């Protein structure tokens, strides 16, 4: 006969890669499951024992979502923000509809066995909002001695994202990967464009500025198009006023 500890070790080796299960004995959490806000997600724990008599799902240690006694036909859903968005499925799976960023947590499934022993499994969930298109602005272009000190700023409001800058030859040095690109450019190595890509584990977006020389802007979304529009419209309006 296997000991209880050995049984758990053997069970853990049989788990599928994305089905996370933890016990209170281990005291560890699995890697987070990443999803996009607005989607539906199912949290499940493999290899539930057959001889359990109650399941309890928790959003956090002090906030219970539901409980189900096996002798009852239906689970009891507690009056929480999840009440109309969750459903208990087969094998103890917790289905959550329309997940939001604030639903991120380490969910806890407690399984009470008929023997009175309680098992605990932890399933981390991380919800991310889609990354919007970033704003790229030119903070400084100063030309001196046939070189150009260039500072570009890439902004995404109220989001934790990673930044990657690209030029003609591909990604720019990892040392420069932040929301601000500060480089010195010469005519021999200037890039015709600089693209800022922002990303989180579930989505990414980008914006690009263009140059016609190492220090002269060609066009950029929200930067060069506005002056070009004014150059066309102002003479037209003045002409109409003089008629």
C-alpha positions as a LaTeX table, in Angstrom:
\begin{tabular}{lrrr}
\hline
Residue & $x$ (\AA) & $y$ (\AA) & $z$ (\AA) \\
\hline
Unk1 & 0.00 & 0.00 & 0.00 \\
Unk2 & 1.25 & 3.46 & $-0.89$ \\
Unk3 & 1.48 & 6.13 & 1.78 \\
Unk4 & $-0.68$ & 9.23 & 1.36 \\
Unk5 & 2.40 & 11.34 & 0.47 \\
Unk6 & 3.51 & 8.87 & $-2.23$ \\
Unk7 & 0.01 & 8.75 & $-3.70$ \\
Unk8 & 0.04 & 12.53 & $-4.15$ \\
Unk9 & 3.49 & 12.45 & $-5.79$ \\
Unk10 & 2.30 & 9.84 & $-8.29$ \\
Unk11 & $-0.89$ & 11.80 & $-8.97$ \\
Unk12 & 1.00 & 15.01 & $-9.64$ \\
Unk13 & 3.18 & 13.32 & $-12.26$ \\
Unk14 & 0.07 & 12.41 & $-14.25$ \\
Unk15 & $-1.33$ & 15.95 & $-14.48$ \\
Unk16 & $-1.76$ & 17.57 & $-17.89$ \\
Unk17 & 0.43 & 20.68 & $-18.46$ \\
Unk18 & $-2.32$ & 23.27 & $-18.02$ \\
Unk19 & $-4.39$ & 21.57 & $-15.36$ \\
Unk20 & $-2.97$ & 22.91 & $-12.13$ \\
Unk21 & $-3.44$ & 21.14 & $-8.82$ \\
Unk22 & $-1.90$ & 21.94 & $-5.46$ \\
Unk23 & $-2.46$ & 20.55 & $-1.97$ \\
Unk24 & $-2.23$ & 22.18 & 1.41 \\
Unk25 & 0.63 & 19.79 & 2.15 \\
Unk26 & 2.75 & 21.25 & $-0.65$ \\
Unk27 & 1.97 & 24.89 & 0.16 \\
Unk28 & 2.82 & 26.01 & $-3.40$ \\
Unk29 & 0.90 & 27.61 & $-6.27$ \\
Unk30 & 1.00 & 26.61 & $-9.92$ \\
Unk31 & 2.02 & 28.98 & $-12.69$ \\
Unk32 & $-0.74$ & 31.53 & $-13.44$ \\
Unk33 & $-3.30$ & 30.91 & $-16.14$ \\
Unk34 & $-3.49$ & 33.97 & $-18.41$ \\
Unk35 & $-6.76$ & 35.07 & $-20.08$ \\
Unk36 & $-8.09$ & 38.18 & $-21.80$ \\
Unk37 & $-10.76$ & 40.28 & $-20.10$ \\
Unk38 & $-14.26$ & 39.67 & $-21.47$ \\
Unk39 & $-13.60$ & 36.01 & $-22.21$ \\
Unk40 & $-14.95$ & 32.90 & $-20.50$ \\
Unk41 & $-12.66$ & 30.64 & $-18.51$ \\
Unk42 & $-12.88$ & 27.22 & $-16.89$ \\
Unk43 & $-10.85$ & 26.41 & $-13.79$ \\
Unk44 & $-10.43$ & 22.74 & $-13.08$ \\
Unk45 & $-8.35$ & 20.41 & $-11.00$ \\
Unk46 & $-7.57$ & 16.96 & $-12.32$ \\
Unk47 & $-7.90$ & 13.67 & $-10.50$ \\
Unk48 & $-10.53$ & 14.58 & $-7.94$ \\
Unk49 & $-10.96$ & 11.71 & $-5.49$ \\
Unk50 & $-14.15$ & 9.68 & $-5.89$ \\
Unk51 & $-15.01$ & 9.55 & $-2.22$ \\
Unk52 & $-15.49$ & 13.25 & $-1.52$ \\
Unk53 & $-18.65$ & 14.65 & 0.02 \\
Unk54 & $-18.27$ & 18.42 & $-0.48$ \\
Unk55 & $-16.61$ & 20.93 & $-2.82$ \\
Unk56 & $-15.92$ & 24.56 & $-1.93$ \\
Unk57 & $-14.63$ & 27.17 & $-4.40$ \\
Unk58 & $-13.01$ & 30.35 & $-3.05$ \\
Unk59 & $-11.97$ & 33.57 & $-4.81$ \\
Unk60 & $-9.69$ & 34.25 & $-1.84$ \\
Unk61 & $-9.26$ & 32.59 & 1.57 \\
Unk62 & $-12.06$ & 34.76 & 3.04 \\
Unk63 & $-14.44$ & 34.92 & 0.04 \\
Unk64 & $-16.32$ & 31.74 & $-0.83$ \\
Unk65 & $-17.95$ & 31.56 & $-4.26$ \\
Unk66 & $-19.93$ & 28.33 & $-3.93$ \\
Unk67 & $-20.25$ & 25.05 & $-2.07$ \\
Unk68 & $-21.75$ & 21.76 & $-3.12$ \\
Unk69 & $-22.72$ & 18.85 & $-0.92$ \\
Unk70 & $-22.76$ & 15.71 & $-3.06$ \\
Unk71 & $-26.11$ & 14.63 & $-1.62$ \\
Unk72 & $-27.68$ & 17.90 & $-2.81$ \\
Unk73 & $-28.89$ & 18.23 & $-6.43$ \\
Unk74 & $-27.53$ & 21.75 & $-6.92$ \\
Unk75 & $-24.64$ & 23.80 & $-5.52$ \\
Unk76 & $-25.21$ & 26.85 & $-3.34$ \\
Unk77 & $-23.90$ & 30.07 & $-4.89$ \\
Unk78 & $-23.03$ & 32.77 & $-2.38$ \\
Unk79 & $-24.08$ & 36.38 & $-2.85$ \\
Unk80 & $-20.82$ & 37.69 & $-4.35$ \\
Unk81 & $-19.83$ & 39.48 & $-7.55$ \\
Unk82 & $-19.59$ & 36.02 & $-9.15$ \\
Unk83 & $-23.12$ & 34.87 & $-8.36$ \\
Unk84 & $-24.56$ & 35.37 & $-11.85$ \\
Unk85 & $-21.32$ & 34.63 & $-13.69$ \\
Unk86 & $-20.26$ & 31.23 & $-12.36$ \\
Unk87 & $-21.45$ & 27.67 & $-12.76$ \\
Unk88 & $-20.16$ & 24.44 & $-11.30$ \\
Unk89 & $-19.51$ & 21.92 & $-14.05$ \\
Unk90 & $-18.50$ & 18.29 & $-14.21$ \\
Unk91 & $-15.58$ & 17.07 & $-12.11$ \\
Unk92 & $-15.70$ & 20.20 & $-9.97$ \\
Unk93 & $-14.87$ & 22.60 & $-12.83$ \\
Unk94 & $-15.60$ & 26.25 & $-12.10$ \\
Unk95 & $-16.90$ & 28.08 & $-15.21$ \\
Unk96 & $-16.63$ & 31.89 & $-15.07$ \\
Unk97 & $-18.25$ & 34.10 & $-17.70$ \\
Unk98 & $-17.02$ & 37.52 & $-18.82$ \\
Unk99 & $-13.94$ & 37.66 & $-16.62$ \\
Unk100 & $-12.60$ & 41.09 & $-15.70$ \\
Unk101 & $-9.20$ & 42.33 & $-14.55$ \\
Unk102 & $-10.37$ & 42.44 & $-10.92$ \\
Unk103 & $-11.20$ & 38.71 & $-11.13$ \\
Unk104 & $-7.46$ & 37.98 & $-11.04$ \\
Unk105 & $-6.67$ & 35.88 & $-8.00$ \\
Unk106 & $-5.41$ & 32.52 & $-6.80$ \\
Unk107 & $-8.63$ & 30.49 & $-6.68$ \\
Unk108 & $-8.89$ & 27.77 & $-4.07$ \\
Unk109 & $-10.77$ & 24.49 & $-4.41$ \\
Unk110 & $-11.29$ & 22.64 & $-1.13$ \\
Unk111 & $-12.35$ & 19.02 & $-1.34$ \\
Unk112 & $-13.78$ & 17.42 & 1.81 \\
Unk113 & $-13.46$ & 13.63 & 1.77 \\
Unk114 & $-15.86$ & 11.26 & 3.48 \\
Unk115 & $-12.99$ & 10.30 & 5.76 \\
Unk116 & $-12.95$ & 13.88 & 7.07 \\
Unk117 & $-9.61$ & 14.72 & 5.40 \\
Unk118 & $-9.63$ & 17.97 & 3.39 \\
Unk119 & $-7.57$ & 18.53 & 0.26 \\
Unk120 & $-6.80$ & 21.97 & $-1.14$ \\
Unk121 & $-5.92$ & 22.89 & $-4.72$ \\
Unk122 & $-4.82$ & 26.38 & $-5.83$ \\
Unk123 & $-5.34$ & 27.67 & $-9.38$ \\
Unk124 & $-3.92$ & 31.13 & $-10.12$ \\
Unk125 & $-5.77$ & 33.21 & $-12.70$ \\
Unk126 & $-4.42$ & 36.44 & $-14.23$ \\
Unk127 & $-6.77$ & 38.55 & $-16.35$ \\
Unk128 & $-5.36$ & 41.18 & $-18.73$ \\
Unk129 & $-7.09$ & 44.00 & $-20.57$ \\
Unk130 & $-6.33$ & 44.31 & $-24.32$ \\
Unk131 & $-3.38$ & 46.61 & $-24.95$ \\
Unk132 & $-4.47$ & 49.83 & $-26.71$ \\
Unk133 & $-2.50$ & 51.56 & $-29.46$ \\
Unk134 & 0.30 & 53.52 & $-27.77$ \\
Unk135 & 0.99 & 57.22 & $-28.27$ \\
Unk136 & 4.47 & 57.91 & $-29.64$ \\
Unk137 & 5.74 & 61.47 & $-29.27$ \\
Unk138 & 9.00 & 63.14 & $-30.22$ \\
Unk139 & 10.48 & 64.71 & $-27.13$ \\
Unk140 & 13.66 & 66.01 & $-28.73$ \\
Unk141 & 15.56 & 66.05 & $-32.04$ \\
Unk142 & 18.77 & 68.04 & $-31.68$ \\
Unk143 & 21.23 & 68.02 & $-34.57$ \\
Unk144 & 24.89 & 68.70 & $-33.86$ \\
Unk145 & 28.14 & 67.81 & $-35.68$ \\
Unk146 & 26.27 & 65.78 & $-38.29$ \\
Unk147 & 24.60 & 63.64 & $-35.62$ \\
Unk148 & 21.17 & 63.76 & $-34.02$ \\
Unk149 & 20.20 & 63.23 & $-30.39$ \\
Unk150 & 16.78 & 61.64 & $-30.64$ \\
Unk151 & 14.33 & 61.09 & $-27.76$ \\
Unk152 & 11.05 & 59.27 & $-28.46$ \\
Unk153 & 8.39 & 58.60 & $-25.84$ \\
Unk154 & 5.90 & 55.71 & $-25.99$ \\
Unk155 & 2.90 & 55.94 & $-23.66$ \\
Unk156 & 0.09 & 53.59 & $-22.63$ \\
Unk157 & $-2.06$ & 54.87 & $-19.78$ \\
Unk158 & $-2.73$ & 52.89 & $-16.61$ \\
Unk159 & $-1.40$ & 49.57 & $-17.88$ \\
Unk160 & 1.58 & 47.43 & $-16.96$ \\
Unk161 & 3.19 & 46.53 & $-20.28$ \\
Unk162 & 6.52 & 45.55 & $-21.81$ \\
Unk163 & 8.14 & 47.77 & $-24.45$ \\
Unk164 & 10.06 & 46.76 & $-27.57$ \\
Unk165 & 11.53 & 49.30 & $-30.01$ \\
Unk166 & 12.22 & 48.38 & $-33.63$ \\
Unk167 & 14.19 & 50.06 & $-36.40$ \\
Unk168 & 15.13 & 49.16 & $-39.97$ \\
Unk169 & 17.35 & 46.31 & $-38.84$ \\
Unk170 & 14.93 & 44.82 & $-36.29$ \\
Unk171 & 14.69 & 45.07 & $-32.50$ \\
Unk172 & 16.86 & 47.75 & $-30.89$ \\
Unk173 & 19.25 & 46.85 & $-28.06$ \\
Unk174 & 17.57 & 45.34 & $-25.00$ \\
Unk175 & 19.28 & 47.99 & $-22.85$ \\
Unk176 & 17.04 & 50.59 & $-24.52$ \\
Unk177 & 13.75 & 48.73 & $-24.06$ \\
Unk178 & 11.62 & 51.08 & $-21.99$ \\
Unk179 & 8.92 & 53.67 & $-22.61$ \\
Unk180 & 11.56 & 56.19 & $-23.70$ \\
Unk181 & 14.03 & 55.68 & $-26.55$ \\
Unk182 & 17.12 & 57.89 & $-26.26$ \\
Unk183 & 19.66 & 57.38 & $-29.06$ \\
Unk184 & 22.24 & 59.27 & $-31.07$ \\
Unk185 & 21.86 & 58.86 & $-34.83$ \\
Unk186 & 24.28 & 59.63 & $-37.67$ \\
Unk187 & 23.52 & 59.68 & $-41.42$ \\
Unk188 & 25.30 & 56.36 & $-41.98$ \\
Unk189 & 23.13 & 54.34 & $-39.57$ \\
Unk190 & 19.83 & 56.18 & $-39.29$ \\
Unk191 & 16.60 & 54.21 & $-39.42$ \\
Unk192 & 13.74 & 55.22 & $-41.70$ \\
Unk193 & 11.29 & 54.39 & $-38.90$ \\
Unk194 & 11.06 & 53.62 & $-35.20$ \\
Unk195 & 8.25 & 51.38 & $-34.00$ \\
Unk196 & 7.21 & 51.05 & $-30.37$ \\
Unk197 & 5.44 & 47.77 & $-29.56$ \\
Unk198 & 3.70 & 47.39 & $-26.19$ \\
Unk199 & 2.53 & 44.02 & $-24.94$ \\
Unk200 & 1.26 & 41.97 & $-22.04$ \\
Unk201 & 1.02 & 38.15 & $-21.93$ \\
Unk202 & $-2.29$ & 38.20 & $-23.85$ \\
Unk203 & $-2.13$ & 41.03 & $-26.42$ \\
Unk204 & 0.08 & 43.56 & $-28.14$ \\
Unk205 & $-0.19$ & 46.80 & $-30.12$ \\
Unk206 & 2.19 & 49.26 & $-31.77$ \\
Unk207 & 2.73 & 52.69 & $-33.28$ \\
Unk208 & 5.42 & 53.97 & $-35.65$ \\
Unk209 & 7.18 & 57.25 & $-36.46$ \\
Unk210 & 8.96 & 57.77 & $-39.79$ \\
Unk211 & 12.03 & 59.79 & $-40.78$ \\
Unk212 & 13.36 & 60.97 & $-44.15$ \\
Unk213 & 16.83 & 61.64 & $-42.73$ \\
Unk214 & 18.65 & 60.92 & $-39.50$ \\
Unk215 & 17.04 & 63.96 & $-37.82$ \\
Unk216 & 14.08 & 64.93 & $-39.99$ \\
Unk217 & 10.61 & 63.59 & $-39.33$ \\
Unk218 & 8.64 & 62.33 & $-42.33$ \\
Unk219 & 5.29 & 61.35 & $-40.84$ \\
Unk220 & 3.82 & 59.83 & $-37.71$ \\
Unk221 & 0.36 & 59.05 & $-36.49$ \\
Unk222 & $-0.93$ & 62.10 & $-34.67$ \\
Unk223 & 2.33 & 64.03 & $-35.17$ \\
Unk224 & 3.00 & 64.95 & $-38.78$ \\
Unk225 & $-0.52$ & 64.54 & $-40.15$ \\
Unk226 & $-1.87$ & 67.47 & $-38.12$ \\
Unk227 & 0.58 & 70.07 & $-39.53$ \\
Unk228 & $-0.06$ & 68.74 & $-43.04$ \\
Unk229 & $-3.80$ & 69.15 & $-42.52$ \\
Unk230 & $-3.32$ & 72.68 & $-41.29$ \\
Unk231 & $-1.14$ & 73.54 & $-44.28$ \\
Unk232 & $-3.99$ & 72.60 & $-46.60$ \\
Unk233 & $-6.96$ & 73.92 & $-44.65$ \\
Unk234 & $-5.66$ & 77.30 & $-43.44$ \\
Unk235 & $-5.05$ & 78.77 & $-46.94$ \\
Unk236 & $-8.40$ & 77.40 & $-48.07$ \\
Unk237 & $-10.26$ & 79.02 & $-45.19$ \\
Unk238 & $-8.46$ & 82.33 & $-45.69$ \\
Unk239 & $-9.33$ & 82.24 & $-49.38$ \\
Unk240 & $-13.00$ & 81.72 & $-48.59$ \\
Unk241 & $-13.01$ & 84.61 & $-46.13$ \\
Unk242 & $-11.52$ & 86.99 & $-48.72$ \\
Unk243 & $-14.14$ & 86.22 & $-51.37$ \\
\hline
\end{tabular}
